[in-house]
Amino acid sequence: YGKPTPGRPTKSYCVVSSSEKHTPQAIKMISAIAWVPQGAADPNPKRYELSKAEMEMLEAQANMDADLAEGEQDDSSDDGSSADGASGTADDSSKIELEPVDMSTLPADLRMDEYSDDDDDDEAKAGGRVGNLLIGKETELMGTHLDEDWMPVEDIEEEREKEEEDSNDDDDGNDDDSDDDLADVPDTREFMPIDVEGLQAMGLSAAGLGGALNEEDDGDDASDLEDTNLHPDDAMLVVAKTDEDFASLEVHVYEPKSGNLFVHHDIPLPSFPLCLAHGDINPDGGAGNYVAVGTFNPGIEIWNLDVLSALEPVCILGGEDTSAADELMRINMARAASGKKLKKKAGSMSGSGLRPGSHKDAVMALSWNKVHRQVLASGSADKTVKVWDVTQAGTPNACAATFVHHKDKVQSVAWHPTEGTILATGSFDRTIALVDARSNDGKNFRKASLPADCEAIAWDPHQSQYLAAASEDGTITCWDVRKFDQKIWSFVAHEYGGVSDLSYNPHVPGMLSTCAIDKTVKLWDTSSCFVNGSSVATPPVPCGSRDMGVGKLYTINFYPSSPWLLGTGGAGNQLSLWDLSGEAPLRKRFGDRVAANANAGGAVGADREAEGNENEAAKEKDFEEMMAAGDAAAEKVREAGNSKKKKGGKKNKRKAHRAGR
């Protein structure tokens, strides 16, 4: 049935035979992808990072340990002072003198004065003897022999002659010990000749083994660093993946020079993911590499992509209220450290509900503001659109605004690329809307109709007044937001499958890509739709298509740091990349635009920096005028509709009354 959506079927079924029941197939799919801009990721990612709660618990435990140590020190000082006072008052005559003891009369194990002071040498020698004892006669096979002190000797022949002389003397002196000669008995002990790691594990010395310690661990650590560290030209891509009952984020790395694509690390998720949005601001206001994830749960999780073994998100916007459970965990951690009995979970904690401002259903769409970088927008199956302040996560002020202008599930949200207050939204009520995010009441908006349910929306990054939307029936429609009452062009992009996503190339003006459940990606040239900066009623020109070989496609996105790379995924549960640099027709058509866009970028950037404030004020004024004009027109339509309803209502009442009589 396509991409899983709240309220729609999430499993596909196949009929085995007419007499057998329908068997559900497990979900395996990629629902969303998000590129990480070049330079945003840490080239040396961390293995683990302590969360704020863990840091607080560690600080609390350290403070408790310091208090305990201080208390013990005070007790010991009190005992010492009392002892000194008692000894000062005692008489010297009370001392008891013991008679000297002859050390020779003591057992051998109590003659401490006869032991060597060189503890290190004795310990090494003793350890070496034990190690050599474990090695046994097998050392002879490796050119090492042991003397009477169980230490290795180099001259094997000299030692053997000495042993033969000793054995002859023993034979001459005492023949009764000849039966105890075990020279001919084979050694059946199962010990490796030089098992250095085994001796280290038993805490024994490696003296006498004549070899250096194994240094393979250092080599393994260096190899792991080479695998996890990023190169300057690596492209990072986050994939929202579902494999049967397991949901996760897979962070892929693509090496453009070698064409190698591999999973760098992954993050487990508690629920099936539906959408992603990349951002660079954390709850503390600092910069970093983060991704926001929307799932079938009402909460929005934000994860740190620079931590390889992340166990929990950096923060959660909305969702279930777990403050009582978190506080109980902190208390129990502190009580466990002090040896006290743990508290039990109260019954009132089980039904704590949702956090203030939270969505009440699945989060289906996300968009991170590129102008106001701490702002995140979300669309939900609860028919609402919310604006979040990431720096206020965990507080009642995290949700800055809520809009309820749609009548069905909100499938898409997208911030304007340069105007940080304009938000576009698309819904299953077959409308898209422009919202002024500065109006907290949500009444300042304009709408346009679609031929079918909205699947995706996208702003043209090179001509930001144009907004395109993809519909479930395969239609792509474009509007000029300055004249939102009429569309510029509309055409059917995929005849045999609805369009599931679309994406503009941020480096190539006029390049638009679409993907659909017909398993193909199509590229379009929208430059023919505009003449001298003015729009004409001409649909985009197709300039290439490709079957990606990964099944039905649900998501597509251009790499923001390269003009010739895009990624896509879908029901095949595999990520597919298309390197457009090897396509000669595409380079011929769009190559000049890439160079022109790169050259114009510096000059345009300088002009924008010089005139930024004036342009921003003018654009905001234009948008306000546009919204005001739209409100006036809408008010006229409503007034006309109300007058018609009143007239029609009277007639209907009369007819109903007459019919009743």
N, C-alpha and C positions, 0 to 999 in steps of 0.2 A: 504493500500500500504506500510505500515511500517512507519519507523521513518521519520518525515517531514524533507525535505532537500531542500535548495534553488534550483529551477529548476526542482524539482520533485513534484508530487501531494502532497498537504498538507491536504487534506480532503478525507475521504472515502465515498462511495456512496452505497446505497442499492436500489433495485428495488422493489417497493410495488406491482405493477401489470403492465401488458403490456400496459394498457391504461393510466397509471398515469406517471407523470414526476419523474425524479430522485430527491430524497430529500437529501441534504447534511447533514451529521451528524457533530456535534460540536467536536472539538478536545479536548480530555482529555487524558493526557499522562505524563509520567516522561521521560524526554529526557536524563538526565545525573545525576550522583551522585558523590560526593567527600567526602571522610572521612577527619575528622580533627584529626591529630595525638594527642595522649594523652599528656596532659601538654601544648598544644599550646593555648587552650582557657582560658580566664580569668574566674576563679571560681566564681567571683562576677561581672557579667556583668553590664554595665551602662544602665540606661534608655534612655538617650539622650546625644549626644555629639555635641557641637557647631562646625560648619564647619569653615574653614579658612575665607571664605567670611563673615560669620556672626560675627566672632571675629573682623575682620577689621571694619565692620559697627558699632559694639558696641564701639570699641575704638574711631572711628570718632565721634560718638554721645557723648561719654564721654568728649572728648576734646572740642566739641562745648558747652556743658553744663558748663564746667569749664571756658571757655572764657566768656560766658554770665554772670556767677556769678562774675567773676573778674570785668567785666564792670559795673555791678550794684553796687559792692562794691566801685568802684572808684567814681561813681556818688553820692553815699550816703556820702562819705568822703568829696567831694567838697561841698555838701549842708551843711554839719555840720560845716565846716570851715567858710563859709560865714555867717552862723547864729551866730557863736561865735563872729565874727568881728562886726556884727551889734549890738549885745547885749553889747559888750564892749564899744561902743561909745554912747549908750543910757544913758539918765539921770535916776537916781533912782527915781526921783520925778515923772517920767512918769508912774509908776506902779499904777494900779487901785485896791483899796481895796474894797472888797464886805462886806456887812453887814452879820453878822452871822444869820443862819436860824434855827428856832426852828424845830427839827426833829419830834416833836409830831404833827405838823401841816401837815406833808407830808402824802400822801396815804400809805397804808400798804405795797404795793409792792415796794415802793422806800425807805423804812427804812432798808438800807443795814446793819446797825450796829446791828440790832436785830437778824440777821441770825447766825446760829451756825458756828463756825470755823471748826468743824470736818466734812469736806465735804464727806469723805469716808463713815463715819457711816451714815450720812443723805442719801447719795446716795443708800447705801445698804438697808437702812430701807425703802426708797421710792420704790426702785425696788422690795423689798420683798412684800410691800403692793399691788403693782400692780399685781405681780405674784399671790399672794393669792386671790386677787379680781378675777382674771381669773379662779382660781381653784374653788372658791366658796364653797358652802356647801358640795360638794362632798368629801372634806377632812374629814368631820365627819365620813364618812364610813371607813376611814383608820385610825381612832384613833387620829385625829388632829382637834383642834377647834381653832377659831379665837377670839381674844379679841376686845375691842372697837377700838383699833388702827390697826386692821386687821393684828395682829401678832399671831402666833400659841401659844397655851397654852397646858400644859400637863394635868392639872386637869380639866377634862371636867365637872364633877358633880358640883364642886365649881363654875365654871363659869356659869353653867346653873341656879344655885340658885340665883346668883347675877342678872342674867337677869330677873328672875321671880320677884325679889323684885323691880327692876327698873320698870318693867311693871305694878306692882301693884300701885306704887307711881304715875305713869303717869295716871292710870285709876282713882285714887282718885282725882288728881289735875285737870284733864281736860278730860271730857268725849267726847269732840268734836273730839279728835284724834283717837277714837276707830275705826272709819271707815278706817283709814289708816294702820291698822295692817295687814301685809302681811305674817304672820307666817304660815298661812295655805295654802298659794299659792305655788304650786310645782315649783322647779327650773328646767327650761327647757333649760338652757344654755348648749351648746355642746362643752365642754372643757374637756380634759383628766385631771385626778386628779394630776398627777405629770409629766407634759410635760416639762422636763428639756431642751430638744433640741429645743422645740418651744420658750421657754423663752430666750435661748441663741441666737436664730436667730433674736429675736426682741430687743436684747441688754439689756434685763432685768436681774436683779440679781436673783440668786438662793437662797438667804437668806430665812430661814424659811422653807425650804423644807425638811430638816433633812436627806439628802442623798448625796452620793458622785456622781460626774459627771460620765457620761458614758465613758468607756475607750475601747470600741470595735474597734475604728479606729486604735489604736496601735496594737491590735491583728491582724487586717486585714493586716497591713503593714508587720508584722512579718511573716504572712502566705504567702504573696506574695514573700518575700525574700526567704523563704524555697522552693517555687516553681521554682524560677529562678536561684538560686545558684546551682552550679555544684559540684558533689562529685568527689573524685579522680579517682574512677573506672568507671565513666560515659563515654560512647562512643558517640561522636557527629558526625552527618552526615548531609551534605547539599544536598538538593534535588531540582533540576530544574523542576518545575511543571507548566503545562498548563491545565487550567480548563475552557473550552469554550473560552471566550474572556478575561479571567483574567490570567495573568502570574505572577509567584512569585517564590521566593526562600524560601523553608521551612527548618528550622534548627531543625532536630530531635535529640532526646537524647534517648539512649538505656541504660537501667540499667541491666547489666549482671546477677546480683544476683537474681533479681525478674523477669527478662524477660520482664519488662515494656518498651514500646516504645511509645513516645509521641512527639508532636510538641512543641518545646521550644519557638520559635518565628518565624515570617515570614517577608519577605521583598518583597514588590511589585515591579514588573519590568515593564518597558515601552513596551517591545516587547517579543515575544516568545523566551525562552532560548534554546540554542542548545548544549552548552558545558560548563564545569566548570574546574577550576584548583585552588587548594589551595596553598597559599603562606604565608610568615611571615614577609614581608618587606613592609612598607608603603612609600608614596612619600617623606616623610621627612627622610627616611633611618632608622627609628626606627623599632623595632620588634613588632609583634602583631599577630592577627588572621584574615586573609583576604581571600577572594575568588574572583577570576576573572571570569566574566560571558561573554560568547559570545552569541549574539542574532541575529535575522534577521537584526538588525541595524549594520552599519559598525563600530560602536564604541565598545570598550571593557570596561566594568564597573568593578571597584574594590570596593567591599563592606567590611565594618568592621563587622565581625560576633560577636564581643563583645558588640555591641550596640543593645539594644532590639527594640527601636523605631527609626531606621535609616530612615531618610527622603530622603537622597541623597547619592550617592556613594562617597567614599573618593576621587577618581579621575576617569577620563575617558581617555583612550588611543585612540586617533583618534576620529572618529565620526564627527558630525556636529560642525561647528565652532560657538560657542555661546558667544565669547568674547565680541562682541559689545552689545549684550543683557544683559550680566552680568554687564558690565560697566554702562549701562543705569539704571539697577536696583540699583546699589550702589549709583549713583547720586541722584536718586529719593528718596531713603531712607534718605539720608542726607538732601535733600531739604524738605522732609516731616517733619523731626525732627525740622527743623528751621522755619517751617510754610510757606515755599515758594511754588510757583506753580510748579507742576510736569512737566517734559519734556515729549513730545510725542515721540513715536517710529518712527524713520526715515525709509523711504521706502527702503533705501539701506541695512537695516539690515535683511530683509526677505530672501534675496538670498546670504547669506554669504558663503555657500559652506561647504567644509570639512576642518578639521584641517590638517596641513602639515604632510605628511607621513601616512595618514589614509587609511584603507581599503576602497574600493569602493562598497563592497557588504557584505553580511552576513558573520559573523565570525563563522566558523564551527568547529574549533579545537583550543585547548589551552594546553600549557604545561609550568609549572613553573620550572625554573632551580633550582635544589637542591644544586648545587655547587656554582654558582654565583647567590645568592638568590634574587638579584634585577632584574634579567633578565627573561623575559617572551616571549615565542614564540607563534605565532598564524597562523592558516591557514584559508583561506577565499574562498568564492565562486568566487572571482575575479581572481582565479588561482595563487595567490601570497602567499608567506610565509614571515612573518615579525618577526623581533626580536626587542623587546621593552626594554627600561631601565625605570623601574618604578619610580626611583628617579628623573627622568627628566620629569615626567608627567606634562602636561600643557605648555611645552616649545617645540620649533621646533626640539629639539634634542631627543625627546621621542622615535622616531623610529630610531633604530641604524642601521638596515640593512633590505633590501628587496630582496627576491629571487624569480625568475620567471622561474624556471626549470621545472615546470609542465605545461601541456597543457589543463588541465581541473580542476574542483573544487578540492580544497585540503581538504580532509576529516579528516586526522589524522596528528598530530605532537607529537613527544616524544623526550625529551632530554635524552642523555645517563646518566645512574645512577651515574657514577663516573667521566666521562670525560665531563666537562662542555662546551666544544666547539663542540661536535658532536651532530648533530640534525638529527633525522630520520623523514621522511615525507611520507605520502601516499595519493594518488589522485584517482579520477575517471577516469584518463587516463590509469588505470590498470598498474601502476608502483609505486614502492616505491623508495626512494632516501636517500642517506647519504650526508649530507652537512657539510662542514667545516665552522662554523659560523664566523670564523675569517676573511674570505674573503668577504669583503663587496660587491664585484662585483657579487657574486653568481655563479662564473664559476667553483669553486672547489667542484664538487659533483660527485657521482656515482649512477647509477640506476640499478634496477632489475625489471623484468616483473612479473605480476600477472595473474592468469587465469580469473579474473573478477575484478570489481571495488573494491577498497580497502575500508574496513569498519573500521578497527582498527589496530593498531600496538602496540607492547609491547616489552620492553627489559627484558631479564632474569636477575633478580637482583643478582643471585648467580653465574652465568656465563655470565658476561656482554658482551662477544663477540658475543652472540647469539641474533638475532632479529627475532621476529615472527610477521606475518601479517595475518589478517582474511579477507576473500573475500566474496563478495555477494553471491557466489554460494555455500557457506558452507565449503570452503577449508581453512585449516590452513597450512601456509608455513613458514619454518624457514631457516635462513641463518647464516653463520659465516661471520661477516663483514670483517674479515681479508682476506677472499676469497669470495668476494661478487658476483663473476661471476657465481657461481653454488650454488644451494640450498642444504641443508642437508637432510631435509625430508619434505614431503607434504602429507596430507591425508584429507579426507572429514569428518569433525567433526559432522555436522548436515545434514542429507540427505534430510529432508523434510522442510527445512527452512534455509535461509542464516544466517551465523554467523554475529551477530551485534556488538559483543564486546568480548574481552578476557582480562584476568588479571592473572599475576603471584603472587603467595603467597610470600610476602617478608620474612616470617619466616620459611617456609618449602621448602627446595630445591626440585625441580622437580615437584611441584604441580602447575598445570595450570587449569584455569577455563574458560569456554566459555558459552555464552548465545546466543539464536537465536529467530527468530520469530515463532519457533515451540513451544514456551512457556516453554522450559526446560533449565535447567542449567546442564552442564556436567563437570566432573572433570577428569583430565588426569595426568598420571605419565610419565614425560619426562626423568626420569633417565635411562630408557632402551635405549634411543637414544645415550648414551655416554658410552664408555668403556675405562677405564683408562684415562679419560680426553679427549679422542678423539671421535669425532662424527662418528656415523655409520648410514647407511641408514635404520633405524628402526623407524617407527612412534610411537608416545606415546601410552601408554596402558590406556584404559578407566578404571576408578576405582569408578564410581558412577554417578548417574544422578537423577534429581528431577524436577517434575513439580511444579513451584512456586505458581501457582494458581492466578496469577495477569495478565494473558493475554500475548500477545506478548512482548518479552523482548528486550530492546534496550540498556541497560547499566548494567555493572557488575563491582565490585571492592572489593578487599580484604581490611579488616581493617588493617592499617599499624602497630597497636600496639597490635595485638593479632593474634595468628596463626590459630584460629579456627572460624573466623567470616567473612562472606561476605554479601554484600548487592546487590540487583538488583531491577530494576523497568522497566516499559514499558507502554504498551497501557492501562493496567488496572487502571492507575492513582493511584496506591497504591505501597508503599514501602514494600519490602519483604526481610527479613533477614534469613539467614541459619546459625544456630549454629552447626558447624561441630564437636564440642566436644562430642556430644551425639551419633555420628556415630562410632560404634565399629570397622567396617572394615577399616575405614579411619585412626583411631588412631593406629590400628595394623600395617598398611602399612607405615604411615608417622611419627608415634610417636618417633621412634629412631632418625629420622632426625631433629626433632625439638630440642631435647636435645643436639644432636651433634652440631647443628648450634649455639645454645645458648652458649655452652662451647667454641666453636671455635671463637665466636665473640670477646671475650676479648683479646685472644692471637693474633688473626689476626689484631684487632684494634691497639694493641701496635706495632706490626711489621709495619703496614701501617704508623703509626705516625712517626716511626723511619726512614723509607725508603720512605716516601711519595714524597719528592721532586725528588728523583732519578727515582722512578716508573712513576711519572707524566711526567717527561721529556722523559723517554723512550717510554711511551705510545704515547705521542704526536709525537715523532719522527716516531714510527711505523705507526701511522695514516697518517702522512705526506707522508711517503714512499708508503703506500697503495694507497693514493689518487693520488700520482704522477704516480705510476704504472698504475693505472686505467686510468689516463689521456693519458698516452702514448699508451695504448692499444686502447683507444677510438679514439685517433688521427690516428692510423693505420687503424682502421675500416673506419673512415671518408675518409681517403685518398683513400682506396680501393673502397669505394662507389662512390667517386667523379670520379675516373678513369673510373669506369663502366658506370656512368651516361654520361660521355663525349662520350665514345664509342657508348653507346646506343643512345645517342642523335643524333649523326650523322646518324646512320642507320634509326632512326625514321624520321629524316628530309628527307632523301632520299625517304623512302617509302611514306611519305606524299606528297612529290613533284611528285613522279611517279603517285600516285593515283590521284593527281589533274590534271595531264596531261591526 
